[in-house]
Amino acid sequence: MVKLVDIDDTSLLQRRIGALPIVNQFLLRLGLEVLFDEYVPVDPRATLAPSASLLILVRNLVIERTPAYKITEWVAGRPEALLGLSLGESNTLNDDRIGRALDALFEADRASMLTKLMCSVIKTFQVSLDELHNDATTLSMQGDYSSATGDSSPAPRVRFGHAKERPDLAQLIYLLTVSADGNVPITYRLADGNTPEDPTHIATWQSCRELAGRTDFLYVSDAKLCNRDAMGHIDRHHGRFLTVMPATRAEVGEFRRFIAKNTPVWTEAARRPGRHRGDLDVVFFATPAPSPSVEGYRIVWIRSSEKEVFDAEARRRAIEHGRVALCELDEKLSGPRCRLKNEMSVKAAAEAAIERARASRWVQADITTETVVRHKQQKRGRPGSNTAYVRIEQQRYSVAAVIADDVVRDDACFDGCWPLVTNDTQMTEADLLAVYKRQPGVENRHHVLKGVVDFVPVYLKSNERIDAFAFLGYIAVLVHALIERELRRAMRDADLAELPLYPEDRACKGPTAARVIEIFEPLCAHELVETGEVLKRYDPELSKLHRHILDLLKVPATTYLTAQTTSL
């Protein structure tokens, strides 16, 4: 509660309604309260059930992430009824109670909870599981983390590993799988910070198989899926997969040599407008590989006209940087105080300079040696007619860049190319490309977790509570995805191409849950109180846009009436 005006015995009180009615509508459809009550153990001495604390955390994550020690302040500014609390229960909420609720959630059977929750989501929202996309991201942690229950704890450990963002920080690995139908999260897993991603795909695919109840869905992931064990496991169980082949594979080198001497038959697979007005269309071509992978799977090569330009420019810059680096080394060698005194050290310095420029494939160093002769007096003193001199020969080195034109020419043939590998033999090259181009959808959900929900920093000390909190973070991302999916589907059904969601009523063709929440958050309810008696209640003023969005999301506008939020 916020007291805006206080004159004598008269006060104007405010509580923020915001997007709570929308979020509550989706939490109700998820059946989250029933799920928590069923699985999370309850301490009979507790004055507030753990499920109530956990649901408040979920609402807070979805709407406006607040550290646990500030949750009470956040709750105080909202109507208790919209937070699932009875009158006065908000006074019993504190960070210790929230911590104990996370402990209880950690002890619960979260695997069964996740399965039951997602089965309900798939059935209620009719989410298609024909195409699933998987990706991993790192959650960087600041501080010293140790398990509260010792080494026997099953909680994922914060560890140093192959960091994608902050190599100086320990981390956790967050593995997420979403459906191509609205990028709705389907399953997740939190793993130790030093867990390699390659072997995780078998367990992830098994989880997807249990949820789908079948194996014929298409499982899509990045190059980490391209390993014999993972692809073989999916293929043996009659599943389908699609991934990109890493550049280190032998098949990539074979195609690079093949395309340098042959001209494949490229077929146009897709086309889209350029990024800027006046730019040429970006065209994607496809061609089958001359031979399958070493495991016997189908390889399809894709060529992008945009990537072709990018690759050529990247190679040109690398060659130029390598040439400049060798020019700088040559200038250093000609100086009087150069410490590189032999050919071996000069060669090592040249190779290091080229490597730093990332041009070692196209640039080589040509080292030439010149003998410089000078004479020096044998003894000190003023030189005269009888002064004896000593002949001194000194080696001087110079370095010049040599461009491997044949390699540049061959690599130019390979510009813009990248390989897809799959065990599906029925889909066309264009279909495979269209599927893989939907892979960034899962990366968008990582952005929601870390950039919108603001999962990190976690403000928690134990691995157990972090593990439980990650479960709530997954639910928050799920709610964001469902709001976004339902709004966009409703727009499509109503034949609406856009909504005026941006400032100055500018059009938005792809509304997000974050933008919807931002639009609703300023809505507040007010009460005019005199000597403890409510004189008048003021409902939030819903604009035409507010009501339009509520209609599209099928959320009754009556949920924004003060009668629905009980006493302020």
JOCORQUI-V934791 format. One record per backbone hydrogen bond with DSSP energy under -1.0 kcal/mol. NH is the residue of the N-H (numbers start at 1). CO is the residue of the C=O. Records with the same first field share a line. If there is no record, write none. Layout:
NH->CO, CO
This chain:
2->14
4->12
5->12
7->10
10->7
11->529
12->5
13->527
14->2
15->525
16->77
17->523
18->523
20->17
23->19
24->20
25->21
26->22
27->23
28->24
29->25
30->26
32->27
35->31
36->32
37->33
38->34
39->35
40->36
46->43
53->49
54->50
55->51
56->52
57->53
58->54
59->55
60->56
61->57
62->58
63->59
64->60
70->67
71->68
74->70
75->71
76->72
78->75
84->81
85->80
89->86
91->88
92->89
93->90
98->94
99->95
100->96
101->97
102->98
103->99
104->100
105->101
106->102
107->103
110->108
113->109
114->110
115->111
116->112
117->113
118->114
119->115
120->116
121->117
122->118
123->119
124->120
125->121
127->122
132->218
133->178
134->220
135->176
137->174
139->172
141->170
153->150
159->171
163->161
169->166
171->159
172->139
173->191
174->137
175->189
176->135
177->187
178->133
179->184
180->131
182->180
186->177
187->177
189->175
191->173
193->157
195->192
200->197
201->198
204->200
205->201
206->202
207->203
208->204
209->205
210->206
211->207
212->208
213->209
218->130
219->240
220->132
221->242
225->222
226->223
227->225
231->227
232->228
233->229
234->230
235->231
236->232
237->233
238->235
239->234
240->217
242->219
243->421
245->419
249->246
253->249
254->250
255->251
256->252
257->253
258->254
259->255
261->258
262->258
267->286
269->284
270->284
272->282
279->276
282->272
284->270
285->303
286->267
287->301
289->299
293->297
296->293
298->422
300->420
301->287
302->418
303->285
304->416
305->283
308->304
309->305
310->306
311->307
312->308
313->309
314->310
315->311
316->312
317->313
318->314
319->315
320->316
321->317
322->318
323->319
324->320
325->321
326->322
327->323
328->324
329->325
330->326
331->327
332->328
333->329
334->330
335->332
341->339
346->342
347->343
348->344
349->345
350->346
351->347
352->348
353->349
354->350
355->351
356->352
357->353
358->355
359->354
362->359
363->359
364->402
366->400
368->398
370->396
372->394
374->392
376->390
378->388
387->384
390->376
392->374
394->372
396->370
398->368
400->366
402->364
404->362
405->403
408->404
409->405
410->406
411->407
412->408
417->414
418->302
420->300
421->243
422->298
432->428
433->429
434->430
435->431
436->432
437->433
438->435
439->436
441->438
442->439
444->440
445->441
446->442
447->443
448->444
449->445
450->446
451->447
452->448
453->448
455->449
466->462
467->463
468->464
469->465
470->466
471->467
472->468
473->469
474->470
475->471
476->472
477->473
478->474
479->475
480->476
481->477
482->478
483->479
484->480
485->481
486->482
487->483
488->484
489->485
490->486
491->487
492->488
493->489
494->490
495->492
496->491
499->508
501->499
502->506
506->503
508->499
516->512
517->513
518->514
519->515
520->516
521->517
523->520
525->15
526->538
527->13
528->536
529->11
530->533
531->9
533->530
535->528
536->528
538->526
547->543
548->544
549->545
550->546
551->547
552->548
553->549
555->550
559->556
560->557
561->558
564->561
